[in-house]
Amino acid sequence: MIMNRLSLALAALLASSGYAHAQVFTNYVALGDSLTAGFTSGSLVQTHQLNSYPALIARQARVTDFQQPLVSEPGIPTELALLTLSPSPVIAPKFTAQGVPVNAGLARSYNNLGVPGASSVDCLTTTSGGFHDLVLRGLGTAVQQALASHPTFVTLWIGNNDVLGAAVNGRAIDGVTLVPAATFRQVYTQIVAALKGTGVPIVAANLPDVTSIPFVTTIPRVVVNPTTRQPVLVNGQPVPLIGPNGPLPSGSFVTLAASTYLAQGVGIPAGLGGQGSALPDEVVLDTAEVAAIRDRVETNNRAIAEICSAAGIPVLDVNALLKEFTVSGRDLGGVALTSAFLTGGIFSYDGMHLTDLGYAILANEWIALINQRGGSLPPVNLGPYFGLAAASTGAGRVAAASGSRVPAVLPAFEFSQEAVDTLRALFPLLDRR
């Protein structure tokens, strides 16, 4: 009943005149983390911020003054890029210098309050530290600023970093790399209650399975021939890499952070030319850690569904969206897009944030849900973004979907330690913040 009233109210607002949708979105505020901020290839930079999903939603709604905390090239931190192409690509920061804020003097809060690295707790309570200084500028928490802005429409996508830190740091520990589930439910309830008090339309999104992102899935748990990029077979069987507890079993993952170790022969048996030493724990997710992360995502998504249902807030199923791109891909205009690293077109050089094309597709998912609830926003034209996807992932073309998390032939690359350090800086251990 509450959901129906919200839908009818939004439909009435949008249908009252040909330009009524512009009135609804006039002061659109987006709450979230780096995925809301438009973070791409390990960086917050104006080139990609202009294609964040909130910016694209605002553009389709003809909003004329949608403000974001823009950063000049080469971004903060410096954007990751393919720096060398022979003998294999190295993914590392473009430059040693960083960009600078472009519009830090804005005399009001930004419309896009997505803070890279922010957890649900941060969204409600944090005012400074890390990217909070850039985005919030001492004007209050993200939720406080959203309320003080007197928004006319709100999107809420928070909680990714409540679980993502476990994947990035290779450890799933409550209160250290995972925000406790009870804490998430309590905080999310408070955020929703505060936003509902504004009386304006709100749309939320749930959380993807972070064990399905390229940062986690790209490097196989078995030894790969560096020339053919195919698994090495001994007696017809692939040879597992060496993890902290011995050969890595099925169901475990090796993250992109292992790239530099593998290049030195770490994790590769001596009989196959490696050092015979184990990969460090922080670059491996064992089966128990994978299960803990997935369970936490499911638990938090149930909380989001229950809290938003009670509040009459529709929820975008981002979890299902990532699963689609991971399992089968999506054909767009004859081009198959997948979650594959470097070749799939959706994920950027950091393996966890989207390309401009990925954000444009995500914006259209938000728009479709808004329109299901009575909106009339036109979808983003994806055509111009296909070239940008190739440029921002190093793919000469977007590869066809293979129905597998690992491409038939793995791209040869090295994910530098500088790139790893850039990402881990976003996710300091919760007990050390």
HELIX and SHEET records of a PDB file:
HELIX    1   1 ILE A    2  ALA A   15  1                                  14    
HELIX    2   2 ALA A   20  VAL A   24  1                                   5    
HELIX    3   3 SER A   34  ALA A   37  1                                   4    
HELIX    4   4 GLN A   46  GLN A   49  1                                   4    
HELIX    5   5 TYR A   53  GLN A   60  1                                   8    
HELIX    6   6 SER A  120  THR A  125  1                                   6    
HELIX    7   7 PHE A  131  LEU A  136  1                                   6    
HELIX    8   8 ALA A  142  ALA A  148  1                                   7    
HELIX    9   9 ASN A  161  ASN A  169  1                                   9    
HELIX   10  10 ALA A  181  LYS A  196  1                                  16    
HELIX   11  11 VAL A  210  SER A  212  5                                   3    
HELIX   12  12 PRO A  214  THR A  217  1                                   4    
HELIX   13  13 LEU A  256  ALA A  258  5                                   3    
HELIX   14  14 SER A  259  ALA A  263  1                                   5    
HELIX   15  15 ALA A  270  LEU A  272  5                                   3    
HELIX   16  16 ASP A  281  VAL A  283  5                                   3    
HELIX   17  17 THR A  287  ALA A  311  1                                  25    
HELIX   18  18 VAL A  318  VAL A  327  1                                  10    
HELIX   19  19 ASP A  356  GLN A  372  1                                  17    
HELIX   20  20 TYR A  385  THR A  393  1                                   9    
HELIX   21  21 GLN A  417  ARG A  424  1                                   8    
HELIX   22  22 LEU A  430  ARG A  432  5                                   3    
SHEET    1   A 5 ASN A 112  GLY A 114  0                                        
SHEET    2   A 5 TYR A  28  GLY A  32  1                                        
SHEET    3   A 5 PHE A 153  TRP A 157  1                                        
SHEET    4   A 5 ILE A 202  ALA A 205  1                                        
SHEET    5   A 5 VAL A 315  LEU A 316  1                                        
SHEET    1   B 3 LEU A  80  LEU A  82  0                                        
SHEET    2   B 3 VAL A  90  PRO A  93 -1                                        
SHEET    3   B 3 GLU A 414  PHE A 415  1                                        
SHEET    1   C 2 LEU A 233  VAL A 234  0                                        
SHEET    2   C 2 GLN A 237  PRO A 238 -1                                        
SHEET    1   D 2 ILE A 242  GLY A 243  0                                        
SHEET    2   D 2 GLY A 246  PRO A 247 -1                                        
SHEET    1   E 2 PHE A 253  VAL A 254  0                                        
SHEET    2   E 2 VAL A 284  LEU A 285 -1                                        
SHEET    1   F 2 ARG A 330  LEU A 332  0                                        
SHEET    2   F 2 VAL A 335  LEU A 337 -1                                        
END                                                                             
